[in-house]
Amino acid sequence: MLYTNLKHIETSANHAKIISENKNVMVICGRMDPMCIPVYQIAEEIENEYSHVQFYDMEFDNPESNVIRSLPEVEGFMGIPFTIYYKNGKVAKATSSIQTKEVIKNILDKEYALTVEV
């Protein structure tokens, strides 16, 4: 288990349920290492700003995380964490390695833009 304040995904079945039941989901798949910890911390810091997005982590070395590690969108990724942005059950964006708060917020704003119905 990852020692973050994010909600944890521990099984592929749980992963499937979460992305099918929530419109906007960000999953950070990594380890407790220097490249991943800053990304978890950023997600923890901004989670309240994005109440329309569900934030999760998943342990990279868990065999169950193959559901993320085998995505075509991550083919060729060389660094962790793999950060997957799901919209309506499909991958909207995938990134790897350390990210800044600005980069993450730009992705969230673009992929999960709130629209006002008139």
Secondary structure by P-SEA (a helix, b strand, c coil): cccccccccccaaaaaaaaaaccbbbbbbbccccccaaaaaaaaaacccccccccccccccccccccccccccccccccccbbbbbccccccccccccccaaaaaaaaaaabbbbbcc
